Amino acid sequence: MFGDLRRFDTGRTQGLEWFRQLMDEMLPEAGAADIRSVPRGSFPMINVGRTDDAVRVYVFAAGLSAEDLEVSLQDNVLTVSGQREPRAEPEEASARTDFRRERFRGEFSRSLALPDGLDVERAEARFRDGVCEVLLPKREELKPRRIAIQAA
């Protein structure tokens, strides 16, 4: 009955995962990440975008509140840290054995290097629906501006 399901298991994903783990062991991630990279398997996940006016960092922290996060900026390195506490489980759940637990709990910290030219004094952070948005405006002198052409 389930014999047809085996044809979808090609074994390629297992080989690819083995290679990915081997590369991760050979090239471990170092401290602060460059703004263009996203370390695999990190919490919280972060998106970074840039406009002519600002750099925006989106921190995806589902299940946390604004009080659970700390955002700091020093020497052009943005750090997001905090702690995710385990939720209270029913009494029968404490007696069970978990075979797989994917929800991260405990302390976390993510750091990423930011480009030069940001006005860190005007930085803002907003939290809504599990997403923390950090707005880092560019300094006025570095924003693109239009130069009027004089007709002769």
C-alpha positions as CSV (number, residue, x, y, z in Angstrom):
1,M,0.0,0.0,0.0
2,F,2.8,2.5,0.9
3,G,5.3,1.1,-1.5
4,D,4.8,4.0,-3.9
5,L,6.0,6.5,-1.3
6,R,9.5,5.1,-1.3
7,R,10.1,6.3,-4.8
8,F,10.1,9.9,-3.6
9,D,13.0,9.2,-1.1
10,T,16.0,9.8,-3.4
11,G,18.6,10.1,-0.6
12,R,19.8,13.3,-2.2
13,T,18.7,15.5,0.8
14,Q,20.5,13.3,3.2
15,G,23.7,13.6,1.2
16,L,23.3,17.4,0.9
17,E,22.6,17.7,4.6
18,W,25.8,15.8,5.4
19,F,27.8,18.1,3.1
20,R,26.2,21.2,4.7
21,Q,27.2,19.9,8.2
22,L,30.7,19.2,7.0
23,M,31.0,22.8,5.6
24,D,29.6,24.2,8.8
25,E,32.3,22.4,10.8
26,M,35.1,23.5,8.5
27,L,34.0,27.1,8.3
28,P,32.4,28.1,11.6
29,E,30.6,31.4,11.8
30,A,32.5,34.3,13.4
31,G,31.1,36.9,15.8
32,A,29.2,39.7,14.0
33,A,27.8,38.9,10.6
34,D,28.1,41.2,7.6
35,I,24.9,43.0,6.7
36,R,24.5,40.9,3.5
37,S,24.7,37.5,5.3
38,V,22.2,35.5,7.3
39,P,23.7,32.8,9.5
40,R,21.8,29.6,9.1
41,G,19.9,28.3,12.1
42,S,20.1,31.5,14.2
43,F,17.4,32.9,16.4
44,P,15.8,35.4,16.0
45,M,15.7,35.5,12.2
46,I,16.6,38.9,10.8
47,N,15.9,40.7,7.5
48,V,17.8,43.9,6.6
49,G,16.7,46.4,3.9
50,R,18.0,49.7,2.7
51,T,16.3,52.7,1.1
52,D,17.6,56.1,0.1
53,D,16.7,57.4,3.6
54,A,17.4,54.6,6.0
55,V,18.4,51.0,6.8
56,R,15.6,48.9,8.3
57,V,16.2,45.8,10.3
58,Y,13.3,43.4,11.0
59,V,13.7,40.9,13.9
60,F,11.3,38.0,13.8
61,A,10.7,37.0,17.4
62,A,7.4,35.1,17.5
63,G,6.2,34.3,20.9
64,L,8.2,37.1,22.6
65,S,7.1,40.5,23.8
66,A,8.9,43.8,23.5
67,E,10.1,43.4,27.2
68,D,11.8,40.1,26.2
69,L,14.1,41.8,23.7
70,E,17.0,44.2,24.1
71,V,18.3,46.2,21.1
72,S,21.7,47.9,21.4
73,L,24.0,49.7,18.9
74,Q,27.7,50.2,19.5
75,D,30.5,50.8,16.9
76,N,28.2,50.2,14.0
77,V,27.2,46.7,15.3
78,L,23.6,46.2,16.1
79,T,22.9,43.5,18.7
80,V,19.5,42.0,19.5
81,S,19.5,39.8,22.6
82,G,17.0,38.4,25.1
83,Q,15.7,35.3,26.7
84,R,12.9,32.9,25.6
85,E,11.4,31.2,28.7
86,P,9.8,27.8,28.5
87,R,6.0,27.9,28.7
88,A,4.3,26.3,31.6
89,E,3.3,22.8,30.5
90,P,0.4,20.7,31.8
91,E,1.2,18.1,34.5
92,E,0.9,15.2,32.1
93,A,3.4,16.8,29.7
94,S,6.2,16.8,32.3
95,A,5.9,12.9,32.5
96,R,6.4,12.4,28.8
97,T,9.6,11.9,26.9
98,D,10.1,14.3,24.0
99,F,11.8,12.7,20.9
100,R,12.2,16.0,19.1
101,R,11.9,19.6,20.4
102,E,12.5,22.4,17.9
103,R,11.4,25.4,19.8
104,F,14.5,27.2,21.1
105,R,14.5,28.4,24.7
106,G,17.0,30.2,26.8
107,E,19.2,33.2,26.1
108,F,20.0,34.4,22.6
109,S,22.0,37.1,21.0
110,R,22.4,38.2,17.3
111,S,24.9,40.8,16.1
112,L,25.4,42.3,12.7
113,A,27.7,44.9,11.3
114,L,26.0,48.0,9.8
115,P,27.2,50.2,7.0
116,D,28.8,53.6,7.8
117,G,26.8,56.8,7.5
118,L,23.9,56.0,9.8
119,D,22.5,58.6,12.2
120,V,22.4,56.3,15.3
121,E,21.2,59.1,17.5
122,R,17.8,59.0,15.6
123,A,17.5,55.2,15.7
124,E,14.0,53.9,16.6
125,A,12.7,50.4,17.4
126,R,9.0,49.3,17.2
127,F,7.5,46.0,18.2
128,R,4.3,44.6,16.7
129,D,2.9,41.1,16.2
130,G,6.2,39.4,17.0
131,V,8.3,41.5,14.7
132,C,10.6,44.2,16.0
133,E,11.5,46.9,13.4
134,V,14.6,48.9,13.9
135,L,14.8,52.1,11.8
136,L,18.3,53.5,11.3
137,P,18.1,56.8,9.3
138,K,21.0,57.8,7.1
139,R,22.9,61.0,7.9
140,E,21.5,63.9,5.8
141,E,24.8,64.6,4.1
142,L,24.9,61.0,2.8
143,K,21.4,60.9,1.4
144,P,21.1,61.2,-2.4
145,R,20.0,64.6,-3.5
146,R,18.9,66.0,-6.8
147,I,20.9,68.8,-8.3
148,A,19.0,71.3,-10.4
149,I,20.3,72.0,-13.9
150,Q,20.6,75.6,-14.8
151,A,19.7,76.4,-18.4
152,A,22.2,78.8,-20.1
